[in-house]
Amino acid sequence: MQVLSSVSHRDPLRWCDLPDRPLRLDEVRVNVRAAGVNPVDWKMRQGDLLGVAQRILGPRGPLVVGVDFAGDVAQVGSNVTDLKVGDRVVGGTDFSRGQFGSYARQVQVRADQCALLPDNVDFADAACLPVAGVTAQTCLFSLGKLKERSDPRALILGASGGVGHFAVQLARIHGAVSVGVCSTRNVELVKRLGGIAIDYNQTDLQAAVAHHGPYDVIVDAVGGGAYAAKFCLQLLKPGGVRVLVVPSPADYLSIALPGPTVTVLGRPNRETLAPLVAELAAGRLQVVIQEKIPMDQAERAHEVSRAGKVVGKLVLVA
Ligand SMILES: NC(=O)c1ccc[n+]([C@@H]2O[C@H](COP(=O)([O-])OP(=O)(O)OC[C@H]3O[C@@H](n4cnc5c(N)ncnc54)[C@H](OP(=O)(O)O)[C@@H]3O)[C@@H](O)[C@H]2O)c1
């Protein structure tokens, strides 16, 4: 199996051959046609907390990053009855199950980590869904309970990024007032996605955001203290939830204590991906792709992502 790997966390990504491990009974082997790029991919290479966890729980051998993939099934384990060779699928790898990442020619994952793709859904679009789309969905609906609220209102901080551009749309699709905070250059994009765009460069940001609130859920997809707890908490309805997609150590106490601040871990699998695939296939959800990058140039993709200015998603194509 050919994978893009680095020997240690700081080495450049290079193609290398790994011996195929035998397919487990409940697994499928998938030819990777596209792999979405997420900040976690380069963060793991820098040895962040997840990188350490990967070293402890992940497979022995070189570091192969990447979670998101879309492609066609090449082989199925003997207990797999719901997928067959040739099926088009999208999914996410999971190092805690001993799996290598998706920057590879093929991945081996459990069948229930894959959702079927209809023919009208492009591999590149689908490959952008797993981490970013599932995280947005989890913030709004599992944690924010947006579908159970009356007069639902969502505020998305970081509305032009991977997580944010999905969150703006998903809130709107499910009937909520969807307000997205972004830079001046991304105001038109957020409006096009159906959100009320608020430019973070304006003088009284708090008043501009408060005008459309209070909110049932605030998704902070920026982190790094850009939007202070005080700023967010006074914008929440009673019973509202502030979801920190990127918690920093200063947030750990408020997350641990009962209260409105929580964090999220997006977990892509068949169950979490299927509703997103359905929205994509129906044309209600759009994937904004800043650039499709050949997988050979994954190193450049990481440089672009690391700069923190990506609009929508970057995706590696085989
Ligand atoms: N917990 C989880 O399960 C989970 C899942 C997915 C992602 N994450 C984390 O969440 C973060 C976001 O991920 P992502 O994929 O959405 O990242 P991304 O696509 O790289 O986000 C970049 C976007 O953020 C915008 N941005 C930067 N500073 C901003 C600010 N102060 N206010 C509003 N927008 C701002 C940028 O636009 P401008 O520069 O024009 O403002 C750019 O469009 C990353 O740190 C990632 O590691 C966590």
The ligand as an SDF file (V2000), in Angstrom:
LIG
                    3D

 48 52  0  0  0  0  0  0  0  0999 V2000
  -12.7820   19.6370   17.6470 N   0  0  0  0  0  0  0  0  0  0  0  0
  -12.8790   19.0850   16.4410 C   0  0  0  0  0  0  0  0  0  0  0  0
  -13.3740   17.9480   16.2630 O   0  0  0  0  0  0  0  0  0  0  0  0
  -12.4200   19.8850   15.2460 C   0  0  0  0  0  0  0  0  0  0  0  0
  -12.9030   19.5370   13.9720 C   0  0  0  0  0  0  0  0  0  0  0  0
  -12.5510   20.3220   12.8900 C   0  0  0  0  0  0  0  0  0  0  0  0
  -11.6820   21.4060   13.0800 C   0  0  0  0  0  0  0  0  0  0  0  0
  -11.1860   21.6840   14.3150 N   0  0  0  0  0  0  0  0  0  0  0  0
  -10.3210   22.8500   14.5320 C   0  0  0  0  0  0  0  0  0  0  0  0
  -11.1350   23.9960   14.2610 O   0  0  0  0  0  0  0  0  0  0  0  0
  -10.3770   25.0240   13.6670 C   0  0  0  0  0  0  0  0  0  0  0  0
  -11.0640   25.4710   12.4060 C   0  0  0  0  0  0  0  0  0  0  0  0
  -11.0110   24.4230   11.4540 O   0  0  0  0  0  0  0  0  0  0  0  0
  -11.3580   24.7440    9.9380 P   0  0  0  0  0  0  0  0  0  0  0  0
  -11.1410   23.5130    9.1610 O   0  0  0  0  0  0  0  0  0  0  0  0
  -12.6620   25.4550    9.8610 O   0  0  0  0  0  0  0  0  0  0  0  0
  -10.1630   25.7880    9.6450 O   0  0  0  0  0  0  0  0  0  0  0  0
   -9.8710   26.6610    8.3710 P   0  0  0  0  0  0  0  0  0  0  0  0
  -10.7510   26.2530    7.2590 O   0  0  0  0  0  0  0  0  0  0  0  0
   -8.3980   26.6150    8.1590 O   0  0  0  0  0  0  0  0  0  0  0  0
  -10.2750   28.1390    8.8820 O   0  0  0  0  0  0  0  0  0  0  0  0
   -9.7840   29.2210    8.1910 C   0  0  0  0  0  0  0  0  0  0  0  0
  -10.8300   30.3280    8.1290 C   0  0  0  0  0  0  0  0  0  0  0  0
  -10.9310   30.9720    9.4160 O   0  0  0  0  0  0  0  0  0  0  0  0
  -11.1950   32.3570    9.1650 C   0  0  0  0  0  0  0  0  0  0  0  0
  -10.7970   33.1450   10.3190 N   0  0  0  0  0  0  0  0  0  0  0  0
   -9.5450   33.3130   10.8130 C   0  0  0  0  0  0  0  0  0  0  0  0
   -9.5610   34.1400   11.8860 N   0  0  0  0  0  0  0  0  0  0  0  0
  -10.8610   34.5060   12.0620 C   0  0  0  0  0  0  0  0  0  0  0  0
  -11.5290   35.3370   12.9880 C   0  0  0  0  0  0  0  0  0  0  0  0
  -10.8750   35.9860   13.9690 N   0  0  0  0  0  0  0  0  0  0  0  0
  -12.8760   35.4830   12.8830 N   0  0  0  0  0  0  0  0  0  0  0  0
  -13.5700   34.8460   11.9160 C   0  0  0  0  0  0  0  0  0  0  0  0
  -12.9960   34.0480   10.9910 N   0  0  0  0  0  0  0  0  0  0  0  0
  -11.6490   33.8700   11.0680 C   0  0  0  0  0  0  0  0  0  0  0  0
  -10.3490   32.6460    7.9310 C   0  0  0  0  0  0  0  0  0  0  0  0
  -10.8480   33.7510    7.1940 O   0  0  0  0  0  0  0  0  0  0  0  0
  -10.1750   35.2200    7.3100 P   0  0  0  0  0  0  0  0  0  0  0  0
   -8.6970   34.9900    7.4390 O   0  0  0  0  0  0  0  0  0  0  0  0
  -10.5520   35.9210    6.0810 O   0  0  0  0  0  0  0  0  0  0  0  0
  -10.7800   35.7700    8.5350 O   0  0  0  0  0  0  0  0  0  0  0  0
  -10.4750   31.3600    7.1120 C   0  0  0  0  0  0  0  0  0  0  0  0
  -11.5150   31.4390    6.1410 O   0  0  0  0  0  0  0  0  0  0  0  0
   -8.9750   24.4460   13.4740 C   0  0  0  0  0  0  0  0  0  0  0  0
   -8.1690   24.8710   14.5710 O   0  0  0  0  0  0  0  0  0  0  0  0
   -9.1810   22.9420   13.5270 C   0  0  0  0  0  0  0  0  0  0  0  0
   -8.0350   22.2360   13.9660 O   0  0  0  0  0  0  0  0  0  0  0  0
  -11.5420   20.9410   15.4160 C   0  0  0  0  0  0  0  0  0  0  0  0
  1  2  1  0
  2  3  2  0
  2  4  1  0
  4  5  1  0
  4 48  2  0
  5  6  2  0
  6  7  1  0
  7  8  2  0
  8  9  1  0
  8 48  1  0
  9 10  1  0
  9 46  1  0
 10 11  1  0
 11 12  1  0
 11 44  1  0
 12 13  1  0
 13 14  1  0
 14 15  2  0
 14 16  1  0
 14 17  1  0
 17 18  1  0
 18 19  2  0
 18 20  1  0
 18 21  1  0
 21 22  1  0
 22 23  1  0
 23 24  1  0
 23 42  1  0
 24 25  1  0
 25 26  1  0
 25 36  1  0
 26 27  1  0
 26 35  1  0
 27 28  2  0
 28 29  1  0
 29 30  1  0
 29 35  2  0
 30 31  1  0
 30 32  2  0
 32 33  1  0
 33 34  2  0
 34 35  1  0
 36 37  1  0
 36 42  1  0
 37 38  1  0
 38 39  2  0
 38 40  1  0
 38 41  1  0
 42 43  1  0
 44 45  1  0
 44 46  1  0
 46 47  1  0
M  CHG  2   8   1  16  -1
M  END
$$$$
